[in-house]
Amino acid sequence: MAGVMARAKAADVQTMLAINARLSEYEDVLAIAQQYDHVFASVGSHPHEAEKEPNILASDLIEKTQPEKIVAIGESGLDFFYEYAPRDLQVANFRAHIVAARETGLPLIVHAREADDLCLEIMRDEMGKGAYTAVIHCFTASQAFAEASLDLGFYISLSGIVTFNSAKALQETAKTIPLNRLLIETDAPYLSPVPMRGKPNEPSYVKYTAEFLSKLLDIPYAQLAKTTTDNFYDLFTKVKRPTQDIGQ
């Protein structure tokens, strides 16, 4: 862990968000965040876990947002690619996460894979019950899904996948995302960007995705880094911002 943190600092990664994918591991994720001043965490249950962690109540999630270091809800959503959990259980858990995001005012981290239509239907339906904020995490969906998510006021986060040679469609979609709604992430330890493919991913590698995107979008790296950093703090409002930011 010390090496990971040192390399992140060297890459000018000033703040990190550790994602809770299993409620059973909530305490472990929170402990990591509490160990480091610049690390924060979410509370949630990944759609893959819906059979092992079914019928989650919004109140269960809300209760766990009390620590100062818990700054987001999720990740949650729908994954019909692997279908490790029944769809009805995924849907029920997803709605509970949205309710928790709405009631706490914390942003929702959305996982959507091969479930665009139903995911969008649920997000729109829940928005009709009251506003909430969200980011479509590790975005790989269609241009239409991106536009619909932006219409809901959400952010879109790109991972190392966008650097892959096979991701031409995603790269074209990336060009259409407004800069004030764009985030960049690692999804560590998965999806290491080029040129680190095949290695376990880590926070320092986010710079490679940022470098790729700066060239793809034809904007200076420093501008992209500052803008996406600003977007992060605009979305995750509970995160304490460092006194010295990227680009300053």
N, C-alpha and C positions, 0 to 999 in steps of 0.2 A: 504493500500500500504506500509506503514512504516513497518508493521509486516512481510510482504512478503520479503521486502528488507533486513530486519534484519536476517531473517532465511536463506536467500540466502548467506549472508555474513558469517554466522556461518557455512554453509556447504561448504565454500571456493569457492563459485561461484563468480568469479571476474568480468565477463563481460556478458551482456545479449543482446539478439537481439529480439526486438519486431516486430512481423510480421504484415504487413498491408494486410488485406484480402478484404477490400472494399475501393476503391478510395474515396468514400464519407466520410470515416473515417481517411483519410490520416493525416489531421491536428491534430486530437486527438492522433494518434500514434506518430507523430513527437513531439508533446508537451511532451509526457511521456519521450521520449528519451532526449529531451533538458532539462528536469528537473533533470536528474541524469547523472553524468559524465560517469558512467560505463554502461549505457544503450544506444543501437543504434537501428536503425529501417530500415525497407525495405519500398518499395513502390510497390503496386501491387493490383491485383484484383483476388480473388479466382475463380476457374471455376464455383462454385455454383452461383456466382454473374453475370455471363455472360449475362443473360437476362436483369437484372436490370442495368448493366453497359456494354452495348454492344459496339462493334466497337471502342475499345480503340486504340488509335494511339501510336506508339512508342514515338513520340514527346511529347505526354501528360506525359508519364512516365519519359522520359529523363529530362524534365523541372523540375520535382519534385525531381530529384536526387541532386540538387544544394546544399541543406543544408549539412553541414559537417556530421551530424548524420545519413544521409541516406546512407547506405553502401551496399544495395543489391536490386535486382529486384524480385518481387513476394510476396506471392507465387502465382504461376500460373501453369496451366497444364490442365489435363483432368480428369474428374470424371464421369464415366459411371455407377457407382454403384447406386447413388441416381438419377442422371440425373435431377437435379434441373434446369438446363439450356440446351437449344438445343445444340446438338453436334457441329453444324457449328459455332455457336457463341463462344463456348469454344475454338475451333480450331483457329479462327481468333484472339481472345484475346491472346492465348498462343503464337502464332507467333509474335504478337506485342511485347510481353514481351521479347522474345528471341532477337528480333532486338534491343530493348533497352539495353539488357545485352551486346550484341556485341558492340554497339556503345559507351557505357559508360565504358566498361571494368569491370563493377560490376557483381558479381556472380548472377546467376538465381536460385531461390528456386523453385523446381519443385514438384508439387502435381500430383501424378499418381495413380489412383485407378480404377481397372477393365478396363483399357484402354492401356495395355502394348504395344500392337502392333502398334497402331496408334501414341501413344506418342513417341515411339522409332523411328518410321518412320519420324515424324516431327523433332525430335531432330537431327537425322542424316541428313535430308534434309537441315536444317538450318545450321548445321556445315559445309556443303559443300559450303555455301555462305560466310563463314567467321567464324573463331574460336570464341568461347565464353566459359565461365566457368559456372559450375552449381553444385548443390547438389540435390540429390533425397531425398526429405524431408520425414520424418516419413515413412521410407521404409517398405513395406509389400509385395512387388511384388515377382516374381519368381526368381530363381537362374539365369535363362537365361537373365532376364531383368537386374539383378545386373551386370552380366558379360558384357553385351552390354553397360551399362552405364559407367562402369569402362573403357571399351575400348575407349569411347569418352573422357576420361580424367576427368570424373566427380567424385564427392565425394558421399558417401552414409551415410545418417544419420539415426540412430536407436532411436526409442522412447521407452517409457515404455511398449509398446506392446511386445517387445522381452522378457520381464520377465513373460509373461502370460503362464500358463500351456498349453494352447491351441496353442501356437505359436511354435511348434516343428520344422516345416519346416523353419520358419524364423530363428530360432536358428541355424539350420544347415547352412543356407546361411550366417549367421553372421560369422561363423567360416572361411569362404572363402574370406572375405573382407580384402584386404591388410590394415595393420594398418595405413599406411600413407594416406589412403583415407577414414578413418572412422571418423564419428562425432557422438555425442550423444546429444539428445535434450529432451525437455519435451513435446512440443506441448500443453503447458498449455493454458487454464485450463482443457484440456482433457487428457485422457489416462494415468492416474496416474499409476505408476509402482507398482508391488508387493513390499512392503506390504501396500501400501497406496491406493489400488484400492477402488473405491467408494467415495473417497474424491476428491474435486477440486484439480487439479494439480497446482504446483507452481515450480519456478526455483530450490528451494532447493532439490526437489525430484529427480533431475537428478543424485544425488549421488547413489540412489538405483539402477538405471539402470546401472550406471558405476560399482557398486559393483557386480551386476549380471554378467555383461559382463566380468569382470576381472576373475571371476570363470569359466565362459563358455569358454573363450579363454585361460585360464590357464596362465595368466600373472599377475604380481603384480598390485594392484590397482593404486599405485603411477605412475607406468609406463603408464598405460592406460590413467589416467587423464592427464598426461603431454603430451602424444602423441596426444590425441584428442584435447587438448587445442592448441598445436602447429598447428594442422591441421586447426583449426578454423581461426587462424590468417593468415595462409598461403592462405586460400581461401578468407576470408573477409579482403582484404588488406587495406581497408579504415579505418578499426577499429584501434583506438589507443590502443596499447598493454600496460597493466600495467607494472610498473617498477619491481614489484615482482610477479612472476608467480607461478602457482601451481607446486609443486615438487621442488621448489628452496629454 
